[in-house]
Amino acid sequence: MKNKPILVISTGAGISAESGITTFRDAGGLWENYPVMQVASAQGFAQNPELVHNFYNKRRKELLKAEPNGAHKALAELEKDFDVYVITQNVDDLHERAGSKNVLHLHGELMKIRSVSNPDYIETLDTNHLETTPATRGRNGDPMRPHIVFFQEPVPNIEKAVEIVMSADIFVVIGTSLAVYPAAGLIEYTRPGIPVFYIDPNPASTAGHPDVTVIRKKATEGMRDLTEILHAYVEKHKK
């Protein structure tokens, strides 16, 4: 093939769960025993910023103990044969640590903080400086907050994500319930006729998308199946 096919992957909590990253959707709306709207909403942050800062301090410490799993690494390996773009709902950095080069975070990034008043002013934390408080100030003097897209806030990267999906030659969804919008709607922007795959042990209904191939497995196991399928695709399309 003269040009690599464009492979776009949309990932959710299911891919990071196998690395030990907890998700509130597995606990009936509780996240580490906190009601989700207290620690992950704009209203919650306005009412109790100290609680929210402390919550994400704990999430960062949890992240440091986690390692990329086989699914993360398999996606990075696919860059040998495909032009790979990862669009993730996850706020962890496991895709990057596994070696993926083109990662777009829809819901923010745990290892970053941003100005309360200027969402474009962002700083990256390091492993020696994981904790923030309402008193934390950026290098420019601004009060800082977790670089997380809270519930009740717009998703700034969604338009860029739509553009990427529209360019896809192959589209894959991994580890998501297809219930969190606008991310769940990305599948609607695939070009007609392209191969679409959905990896999840408990997949949502794809009744509106009859051409979707469902791989009813966890991310690591499902990626092994998908890799074989994609290698066959490469062989078939070699010139």
C-alpha positions in Angstrom: 0.0 0.0 0.0 1.4 3.4 -1.0 -0.6 5.2 1.8 -1.5 3.7 5.1 -5.2 3.2 5.7 -6.6 5.6 8.4 -7.6 3.6 11.4 -9.6 5.6 14.0 -10.1 4.1 17.5 -12.7 5.4 20.0 -11.9 4.1 23.5 -13.7 4.2 26.8 -13.3 3.1 30.4 -13.3 -0.6 29.4 -9.8 -0.5 28.0 -8.3 1.1 31.1 -10.3 -1.1 33.5 -7.9 -4.0 32.8 -5.1 -1.8 34.0 -6.8 -1.4 37.3 -8.3 2.1 36.7 -11.6 2.3 38.5 -14.7 3.7 36.8 -17.9 5.1 38.4 -20.1 3.2 35.9 -19.1 -0.1 37.6 -20.5 1.1 41.0 -24.0 2.3 40.3 -23.2 6.0 40.1 -20.6 6.0 42.9 -17.0 6.7 42.2 -14.7 5.6 45.0 -17.8 6.0 47.2 -18.4 9.6 46.2 -21.6 10.5 44.4 -20.4 11.3 40.9 -22.0 14.7 40.6 -20.1 15.9 43.8 -16.7 15.2 42.3 -17.2 15.3 38.5 -19.6 18.1 37.7 -19.2 21.9 37.3 -21.8 22.4 40.1 -19.8 20.0 42.4 -16.6 21.9 41.8 -18.3 25.3 42.4 -19.8 24.0 45.7 -16.7 22.2 47.1 -13.5 22.7 45.1 -11.4 21.2 47.9 -13.2 17.9 47.7 -12.8 17.8 43.9 -9.1 18.7 44.1 -8.6 15.9 46.6 -10.5 13.4 44.5 -8.3 14.0 41.5 -5.2 13.9 43.6 -6.2 10.4 44.6 -6.9 9.5 40.9 -3.4 10.6 39.9 -1.8 8.4 42.6 -3.9 5.5 41.3 -2.8 6.2 37.8 0.9 6.1 38.8 0.4 2.5 39.9 -1.3 1.5 36.6 0.5 0.2 33.5 -0.7 0.0 29.9 -2.2 -3.4 29.2 -2.1 -5.5 26.1 -4.9 -3.6 24.4 -3.1 -0.3 24.7 0.1 -1.8 23.4 -1.7 -3.6 20.5 -3.1 -0.2 19.4 0.4 1.3 19.4 1.7 -1.6 17.4 -0.9 -1.1 14.7 0.9 2.2 13.7 3.3 0.0 11.7 0.6 -0.7 9.2 -2.0 2.0 9.7 -2.3 5.7 10.2 -3.8 5.4 13.7 -5.8 8.0 15.6 -7.0 7.3 19.1 -10.0 9.3 20.4 -10.4 8.5 24.1 -13.0 9.3 26.7 -10.4 8.3 29.3 -8.4 10.9 31.3 -5.4 8.6 32.0 -2.2 8.6 29.9 -2.0 4.9 29.3 -2.4 5.2 25.5 0.6 7.6 25.4 2.7 5.4 27.7 2.0 2.4 25.5 3.4 4.3 22.5 0.4 5.7 20.7 1.4 9.0 19.0 -1.9 10.5 18.0 -4.2 10.6 21.0 -7.1 13.1 21.4 -8.7 13.3 24.9 -12.3 14.2 24.9 -12.8 14.5 28.6 -9.5 16.1 29.7 -6.2 14.7 31.1 -5.6 13.7 34.7 -1.9 14.7 34.6 -2.7 18.3 33.6 -4.3 21.3 35.3 -5.7 24.4 33.8 -6.6 28.0 34.7 -10.0 28.4 36.3 -10.6 31.5 34.1 -8.8 30.7 30.9 -9.4 27.1 29.7 -6.6 27.4 27.1 -3.9 27.9 29.8 -2.8 24.4 30.7 0.1 23.1 32.7 1.4 19.5 33.0 2.1 17.9 36.4 5.0 15.6 37.1 5.3 12.6 39.4 6.8 14.7 42.1 4.0 17.3 42.0 0.7 15.4 41.9 -1.4 17.2 44.4 -3.4 20.4 43.9 -5.7 22.5 46.1 -7.9 25.5 45.6 -4.9 27.6 46.5 -2.8 26.2 43.6 -1.6 28.8 41.2 -0.2 28.4 37.7 3.1 29.8 36.6 1.1 32.8 35.3 -0.5 33.3 38.7 -3.9 32.0 37.8 -6.0 29.8 40.2 -5.9 26.3 38.7 -8.3 23.3 38.5 -8.1 19.8 37.2 -7.9 19.6 33.4 -11.1 17.6 33.3 -14.3 18.1 31.4 -16.9 18.0 34.1 -20.5 17.0 33.6 -22.4 20.2 32.7 -19.5 21.5 30.6 -19.0 21.4 26.8 -16.6 19.0 25.2 -14.1 21.2 23.4 -12.4 18.5 21.3 -15.6 17.0 19.9 -15.5 18.9 16.6 -11.9 17.8 16.0 -12.9 14.2 16.9 -15.8 14.3 14.3 -13.3 15.5 11.6 -11.0 12.6 12.4 -13.9 10.0 12.4 -15.0 11.3 9.0 -11.6 10.6 7.6 -11.5 7.0 8.8 -11.0 4.0 6.5 -11.7 1.7 9.5 -13.4 2.7 12.7 -13.2 0.8 16.0 -15.0 1.3 19.3 -13.4 -0.3 22.4 -14.7 -0.6 26.0 -17.5 1.9 25.9 -21.2 1.6 26.7 -22.1 4.0 23.9 -24.1 5.9 26.5 -22.0 9.0 27.2 -22.7 11.8 24.7 -21.4 13.4 22.6 -18.6 10.8 22.4 -21.2 8.0 21.8 -22.4 9.8 18.7 -19.1 9.6 16.9 -20.1 6.4 15.2 -22.7 8.4 13.3 -20.0 10.3 11.4 -18.3 7.3 9.8 -18.4 7.3 6.0 -20.9 4.8 4.5 -19.5 1.3 3.8 -16.3 1.4 5.9 -15.5 -1.5 8.3 -16.7 -0.7 11.8 -15.8 -2.9 14.8 -17.0 -2.8 18.4 -15.1 -4.6 21.2 -16.9 -4.9 24.5 -17.8 -7.8 26.8 -21.3 -6.3 27.3 -21.9 -4.3 24.1 -24.7 -1.8 23.7 -27.2 -2.4 21.0 -26.0 -1.7 17.5 -29.4 -2.1 15.9 -29.1 1.2 14.1 -25.8 0.1 12.6 -26.2 -3.3 10.9 -22.8 -3.3 9.4 -21.0 -3.2 12.7 -18.9 -6.3 13.6 -19.3 -6.9 17.4 -16.4 -8.6 19.2 -18.0 -9.6 22.5 -14.8 -9.7 24.6 -12.7 -7.6 27.0 -10.3 -5.1 25.4 -7.1 -7.2 25.6 -8.7 -10.4 24.2 -10.7 -8.5 21.6 -7.7 -6.7 20.4 -6.0 -10.0 19.6 -9.0 -10.9 17.4 -9.0 -7.4 15.8 -5.3 -7.5 15.1 -5.7 -10.7 13.1 -8.6 -9.2 11.1 -6.7 -6.0 10.4 -3.5 -7.9 9.3 -5.7 -9.8 6.8 -7.1 -6.4 5.6 -3.5 -5.2 5.0 -2.6 -8.2 3.0 -5.7 -7.9 0.9 -5.1 -4.3 0.1 -1.4 -4.5 -0.7 -0.6 -3.3 -4.2 
